[in-house]
């Protein structure tokens, strides 16, 4: 895992240096008008998890930033960029309020930054799709929660 993180730290600046004039890295799947919100580890519903993601890593806010999503839409590991911003986001978290909404929640380091983001519809480019099978393997042992059962059911239904 550390090797993977080190590789990302090396590759992301190289990718950023090769941005196209459109502000996007390379090619990928462009998705328009994606609803985004923001969250922080200091919110009441996240305090129990601290600054950890659903995959167990530290929430990130650097060149690569953490994002939470419905894993039946944007599976864990999905890497995307928001049009006009130089950062790369990676889906490494989920949230019960996101299931079924097609909303992506962007991690912010504090409440002021979170509130400043508010709710925005943005265009994104998915640079790399994550893994539904990895999403399932992480969630399978967490099906005591309704939102997890809903994501699992949607993934299993769509893969049939």
C-alpha positions as CSV (number, residue, x, y, z in Angstrom):
1,X,0.0,0.0,0.0
2,X,2.8,2.4,0.8
3,X,4.4,1.7,-2.6
4,X,1.1,2.6,-4.3
5,X,0.9,5.9,-2.3
6,X,4.5,6.7,-3.2
7,X,3.9,6.0,-6.8
8,X,0.8,8.3,-6.8
9,X,2.9,11.1,-5.2
10,X,5.4,10.7,-8.1
11,X,2.9,10.3,-10.9
12,X,0.4,13.0,-10.0
13,X,2.7,15.9,-10.4
14,X,3.8,14.5,-13.8
15,X,0.2,14.1,-14.8
16,X,-0.6,17.6,-13.7
17,X,2.3,19.0,-15.7
18,X,0.8,17.5,-18.8
19,X,-2.7,19.0,-18.5
20,X,-4.5,19.8,-21.7
21,X,-5.7,23.3,-22.3
22,X,-9.2,22.2,-21.2
23,X,-7.8,21.8,-17.7
24,X,-8.3,18.0,-17.7
25,X,-5.7,15.4,-17.5
26,X,-5.6,13.3,-20.6
27,X,-8.7,11.5,-21.9
28,X,-11.4,9.7,-19.9
29,X,-15.1,9.7,-19.5
30,X,-16.5,13.2,-19.2
31,X,-19.6,13.5,-17.0
32,X,-21.5,16.8,-16.9
33,X,-23.5,18.5,-14.2
34,X,-22.4,16.2,-11.4
35,X,-23.8,17.3,-8.0
36,X,-21.0,17.7,-5.5
37,X,-21.1,18.5,-1.8
38,X,-18.3,18.6,0.8
39,X,-17.6,16.9,4.1
40,X,-15.0,17.0,6.8
41,X,-13.9,14.6,9.5
42,X,-15.1,17.1,12.2
43,X,-18.8,16.7,11.3
44,X,-20.9,15.0,14.0
45,X,-21.7,12.0,11.7
46,X,-18.0,11.5,10.9
47,X,-16.3,12.0,14.3
48,X,-16.6,8.3,15.1
49,X,-14.4,7.5,12.1
50,X,-11.9,10.3,12.6
51,X,-9.8,11.2,9.6
52,X,-10.1,7.7,8.1
53,X,-11.8,6.7,4.9
54,X,-14.1,3.7,4.4
55,X,-11.1,1.8,3.1
56,X,-9.1,2.5,6.3
57,X,-6.6,5.1,4.9
58,X,-6.2,8.7,6.0
59,X,-8.4,11.2,4.3
60,X,-6.4,13.2,1.8
61,X,-6.3,16.8,0.9
62,X,-3.3,17.4,-1.3
63,X,-2.7,16.9,-5.0
64,X,-4.7,13.7,-4.6
65,X,-7.9,14.3,-2.6
66,X,-10.4,12.0,-1.0
67,X,-14.0,11.8,-2.2
68,X,-17.0,9.8,-1.0
69,X,-19.6,8.5,-3.3
70,X,-22.2,5.8,-3.8
71,X,-19.9,2.8,-4.7
72,X,-22.6,1.3,-6.9
73,X,-22.2,4.4,-9.2
74,X,-18.5,5.4,-8.6
75,X,-16.7,2.3,-7.3
76,X,-13.9,2.5,-4.8
77,X,-10.7,3.5,-6.5
78,X,-12.4,5.7,-9.1
79,X,-10.0,8.6,-10.0
80,X,-11.5,11.8,-11.4
81,X,-10.8,15.5,-12.0
82,X,-13.1,18.4,-11.7
83,X,-13.1,20.7,-14.7
84,X,-11.0,23.8,-13.9
85,X,-9.3,22.5,-10.8
86,X,-5.8,21.0,-10.8
87,X,-6.5,18.3,-8.2
88,X,-7.2,14.6,-8.7
89,X,-9.8,13.0,-6.5
90,X,-10.0,9.4,-5.6
91,X,-13.1,7.7,-4.3
92,X,-12.0,6.0,-1.1
93,X,-15.0,6.8,1.1
94,X,-18.8,6.4,1.1
95,X,-21.7,8.0,3.0
96,X,-25.2,6.9,3.8
97,X,-26.7,10.1,2.5
98,X,-25.0,9.6,-0.9
99,X,-26.6,6.3,-1.8
100,X,-29.0,6.7,-4.8
101,X,-28.2,10.4,-5.2
102,X,-25.4,10.4,-7.9
103,X,-23.7,13.0,-5.6
104,X,-20.0,13.0,-4.9
105,X,-18.9,14.3,-1.5
106,X,-15.5,16.0,-1.6
107,X,-13.3,15.9,1.5
108,X,-12.3,19.2,3.0
109,X,-9.9,19.6,6.0
110,X,-12.2,21.9,8.1
111,X,-15.7,23.1,8.4
112,X,-15.0,26.6,6.9
113,X,-13.6,25.1,3.7
114,X,-16.4,22.6,3.6
115,X,-19.1,25.4,3.9
116,X,-17.3,27.5,1.3
117,X,-17.7,24.6,-1.2
118,X,-21.4,24.3,-0.5
119,X,-23.3,22.5,-3.2
120,X,-22.0,22.8,-6.8
121,X,-22.8,21.1,-10.1
122,X,-19.5,20.5,-11.9
123,X,-18.2,18.6,-14.9
124,X,-15.8,15.8,-14.1
125,X,-13.6,13.5,-16.1
126,X,-13.2,10.0,-14.8
127,X,-9.5,9.2,-15.5
128,X,-9.8,5.7,-14.1
129,X,-12.8,3.7,-13.1
130,X,-12.5,1.9,-9.7
131,X,-13.4,-1.7,-9.0
132,X,-16.9,-3.0,-8.3
133,X,-15.4,-6.2,-7.0
134,X,-13.2,-4.4,-4.6
135,X,-16.2,-2.3,-3.5
136,X,-18.1,-5.5,-2.8
137,X,-15.3,-7.1,-0.9
138,X,-15.0,-4.1,1.4
139,X,-18.7,-3.8,1.9
140,X,-19.7,-7.5,2.3
141,X,-18.7,-7.6,6.0
142,X,-20.6,-4.3,6.6
143,X,-24.1,-5.3,5.4
144,X,-25.6,-4.7,8.8
145,X,-26.2,-1.1,7.5
146,X,-29.1,-0.4,5.2
147,X,-27.1,2.0,2.9
148,X,-24.4,-0.7,2.5
149,X,-27.0,-3.3,1.6
150,X,-28.5,-1.0,-1.0
151,X,-25.1,-0.4,-2.7
152,X,-24.3,-4.1,-2.6
153,X,-27.7,-5.0,-4.1
154,X,-27.3,-2.4,-6.9
155,X,-23.8,-3.7,-7.8
156,X,-24.9,-7.4,-7.7
157,X,-28.0,-6.6,-9.8
158,X,-26.0,-4.7,-12.5
159,X,-23.4,-7.4,-12.8
160,X,-25.9,-10.1,-13.7
